[in-house]
Amino acid sequence: MTSLIAPIHRRNLLRAGVLVATATRLSLVPVWAQSSADLPKGPITLVVPFAAGGATDVVSRLVAQKLADRISRPVVVENVGGGGGVIGAAKVRRAQPDGNTLLMGTVATHAIQPLSTKPAPYDPQRDFTPISLLATVPNVLLVANSVKASNVRELIALMKAQPGQFNYGSSGMGTPPHLSGELFKSMAGVDMAHVPYKGGGPAMMDLVGGQIPVLFDVLSGAASHIRGGSIRALAVTTSQRVASFPDVPTVAEAGVPGYETYTWNAVFGPAGMPKPMVDALSRELQAVVALPDVQTKLKELSAAPVGSSPEALAILVKSELAKWGPVIQRMGGLKRD
């Protein structure tokens, strides 16, 4: 009996050994290798839907370089400007869902422009695959040095005492700073006429010169002027104070509870991308944002590094559409020149 049982035990042990060895080899495959298998094949084009040199372009080129280093394949930035971001976004919407064409989206491409353009050029939720929110960038409420208000409450009181006497500038019709101003008007109950400029630079020049009393601008573009004292920052538009200007309060704490706006940069793909590929790209982008030198550079731009999951980005887009829809509707849409 023993002679019959022993060979059976040996065969079972051999089989078990093979299974254990196979499982061990599988478990030793590093996470990066598993992730790499799910990444897009070949080079990636990151479409920036604005002209070169702006804040979105700067963030995109930083991220593209670091992502290329991590995944060992080219990541090329392509600027496709026009239509407030719509043209570049539409190009990505029409691309194959193979991960080789991605979009650096913003609140303009995924909320403001689709809500304000009739008919809408695309559905920002249905026509894109969310991958990762990289960073948020505050806007800032600025006043000329001649304005007799040292904080938001005093500015609101001044506007209510002199209705129709104040206007505010922005970098253009339909831009995040423009909508920040419109939300401020609505929530603070003040009367301000909007003066659109062809960019933040010309608007800033007129604020410094006193041609306009109030300006909503992206903080990264206004930072040097604030530090130089040629204008005054009354508040940032985010829900939390900004590390680069810790003494500047938020609009919400300075007089308009519940107020919050910001610009953001996030990566999207065309609709229909495979979930394993989306998750792999998201993990790599989150790792890029976590790099110390990337964190430092983003903070120098007054941006708050994030690095989110696809699910968190989808929630953000939904909330932005809910926020800006009523604002744009009250405005009667965006009347462009």
LUMKOLFI-281804 format. One record per residue (C-alpha): y, x, z. Coordinates in steps of 0.25 Angstrom, whole numbers, plus 5000, padded with zeros to 4 digits. Layout:
BEGIN
      y      x      z
      Y      X      Z
...
***
This chain:
BEGIN
      y      x      z
   5000   5000   5000
   5010   5011   5004
   5007   5018   4990
   5012   5005   4983
   5024   5003   4991
   5030   5017   4991
   5032   5017   4975
   5039   5004   4976
   5048   5009   4987
   5051   5021   4979
   5055   5013   4966
   5064   5004   4975
   5071   5016   4981
   5073   5022   4967
   5079   5009   4962
   5088   5008   4974
   5092   5023   4972
   5096   5020   4958
   5104   5008   4962
   5111   5015   4973
   5114   5027   4964
   5120   5017   4954
   5128   5010   4964
   5133   5023   4969
   5138   5028   4956
   5145   5014   4953
   5152   5015   4967
   5157   5029   4964
   5164   5025   4951
   5179   5026   4956
   5188   5014   4956
   5197   5021   4945
   5186   5022   4936
   5182   5007   4937
   5196   5003   4935
   5198   5012   4923
   5187   5005   4916
   5195   4992   4917
   5208   4998   4912
   5213   4996   4898
   5207   5005   4887
   5217   5014   4880
   5232   5015   4882
   5241   5005   4889
   5254   5000   4884
   5264   4995   4895
   5274   4986   4889
   5288   4987   4896
   5295   4974   4891
   5309   4981   4893
   5317   4993   4887
   5314   5007   4892
   5322   5012   4903
   5322   5000   4912
   5316   4998   4926
   5303   4992   4920
   5302   5003   4910
   5303   5014   4921
   5292   5007   4930
   5283   5005   4918
   5284   5020   4913
   5281   5024   4927
   5269   5015   4929
   5264   5018   4915
   5263   5033   4917
   5256   5032   4930
   5246   5021   4925
   5243   5030   4913
   5240   5042   4923
   5231   5033   4931
   5222   5027   4920
   5223   5039   4910
   5228   5032   4898
   5241   5030   4892
   5251   5019   4897
   5262   5018   4887
   5275   5010   4890
   5281   5002   4879
   5294   4995   4880
   5295   4982   4873
   5309   4976   4877
   5315   4963   4874
   5316   4949   4878
   5318   4952   4893
   5304   4958   4893
   5297   4947   4885
   5294   4955   4872
   5286   4966   4879
   5279   4956   4888
   5275   4947   4876
   5269   4960   4869
   5260   4962   4881
   5256   4947   4881
   5251   4948   4867
   5243   4961   4870
   5228   4962   4871
   5224   4960   4886
   5217   4974   4885
   5227   4981   4895
   5233   4990   4885
   5246   4983   4884
   5253   4979   4898
   5266   4974   4902
   5276   4979   4912
   5281   4965   4916
   5293   4961   4925
   5299   4948   4930
   5306   4947   4917
   5294   4947   4908
   5285   4938   4918
   5295   4928   4924
   5309   4928   4919
   5308   4929   4904
   5296   4919   4902
   5303   4909   4911
   5316   4910   4904
   5311   4911   4889
   5308   4898   4882
   5297   4898   4877
   5291   4908   4886
   5287   4920   4879
   5274   4921   4887
   5268   4916   4900
   5270   4927   4910
   5257   4923   4918
   5247   4919   4907
   5251   4929   4897
   5250   4942   4905
   5240   4948   4915
   5247   4953   4928
   5242   4967   4932
   5251   4973   4942
   5265   4972   4948
   5271   4986   4949
   5284   4985   4956
   5296   4976   4959
   5310   4979   4957
   5321   4972   4965
   5334   4967   4959
   5347   4969   4967
   5359   4960   4969
   5372   4969   4967
   5387   4967   4968
   5399   4975   4963
   5406   4982   4974
   5418   4973   4973
   5410   4961   4977
   5414   4956   4991
   5400   4954   4996
   5391   4964   5004
   5379   4956   5005
   5372   4944   4998
   5377   4933   5007
   5391   4938   5005
   5389   4938   4990
   5383   4924   4990
   5395   4919   4999
   5405   4925   4989
   5398   4919   4977
   5398   4905   4984
   5413   4907   4988
   5416   4910   4973
   5407   4902   4964
   5407   4907   4950
   5414   4920   4953
   5402   4929   4953
   5393   4933   4942
   5381   4943   4942
   5375   4952   4932
   5361   4956   4928
   5354   4964   4918
   5352   4953   4909
   5348   4938   4906
   5334   4935   4912
   5333   4949   4919
   5327   4949   4933
   5341   4952   4939
   5347   4940   4932
   5337   4931   4938
   5339   4938   4951
   5353   4933   4950
   5350   4919   4946
   5340   4918   4958
   5351   4923   4967
   5361   4913   4962
   5351   4902   4964
   5346   4906   4978
   5360   4910   4983
   5367   4897   4977
   5378   4906   4970
   5385   4905   4957
   5384   4918   4949
   5385   4919   4934
   5375   4929   4927
   5381   4940   4919
   5369   4946   4911
   5370   4961   4906
   5362   4969   4896
   5355   4977   4907
   5357   4981   4921
   5366   4993   4917
   5378   4985   4911
   5377   4975   4923
   5377   4986   4933
   5390   4992   4926
   5397   4979   4927
   5393   4977   4942
   5398   4991   4945
   5411   4988   4938
   5413   4975   4945
   5412   4967   4932
   5401   4958   4939
   5400   4956   4954
   5385   4954   4955
   5373   4960   4948
   5358   4958   4950
   5350   4971   4945
   5337   4978   4946
   5338   4987   4958
   5333   4999   4951
   5344   4999   4941
   5355   4996   4952
   5350   5006   4962
   5359   5018   4958
   5372   5009   4958
   5368   5003   4972
   5367   5017   4978
   5379   5022   4971
   5388   5011   4977
   5393   5005   4964
   5388   4992   4967
   5381   4985   4979
   5367   4979   4981
   5367   4967   4990
   5352   4964   4989
   5339   4966   4982
   5332   4955   4976
   5318   4958   4982
   5312   4951   4994
   5312   4965   5001
   5322   4976   5002
   5321   4988   4993
   5317   5002   4998
   5327   5009   4989
   5338   5000   4995
   5334   4996   5009
   5348   4992   5013
   5349   4981   5002
   5344   4968   5007
   5336   4958   4999
   5344   4946   4993
   5334   4937   5001
   5338   4943   5015
   5353   4945   5011
   5355   4930   5008
   5346   4923   4999
   5333   4920   5006
   5321   4920   4996
   5327   4927   4985
   5319   4938   4978
   5318   4944   4964
   5314   4957   4958
   5310   4963   4945
   5296   4968   4944
   5287   4977   4935
   5272   4972   4933
   5261   4975   4923
   5255   4964   4915
   5245   4963   4904
   5242   4953   4893
   5234   4941   4898
   5219   4942   4898
   5217   4956   4903
   5204   4958   4910
   5204   4957   4925
   5198   4971   4927
   5208   4978   4918
   5219   4971   4925
   5214   4975   4939
   5212   4989   4934
   5226   4990   4928
   5232   4984   4941
   5225   4994   4950
   5230   5005   4942
   5245   5000   4942
   5244   4998   4957
   5240   5012   4958
   5251   5017   4950
   5261   5009   4958
   5255   5015   4971
   5258   5029   4966
   5268   5036   4975
   5277   5041   4963
   5277   5027   4957
   5281   5021   4970
   5292   5031   4971
   5297   5029   4957
   5297   5013   4959
   5304   5014   4972
   5315   5023   4965
   5317   5012   4955
   5318   5002   4967
   5305   4995   4963
   5295   4991   4973
   5281   4996   4969
   5270   4985   4970
   5257   4987   4961
   5251   4973   4962
   5238   4966   4958
   5238   4958   4946
   5237   4945   4955
   5249   4949   4962
   5257   4951   4949
   5252   4937   4944
   5258   4931   4957
   5271   4938   4955
   5273   4933   4941
   5270   4919   4945
   5280   4920   4957
   5291   4925   4947
   5289   4914   4937
   5290   4904   4949
   5303   4911   4954
   5311   4913   4941
   5307   4900   4934
   5316   4891   4942
   5327   4901   4942
   5327   4902   4926
   5326   4887   4925
   5338   4885   4934
   5345   4895   4924
   5341   4887   4912
   5334   4899   4907
   5340   4912   4903
   5350   4911   4893
   5350   4924   4885
   5361   4929   4876
***
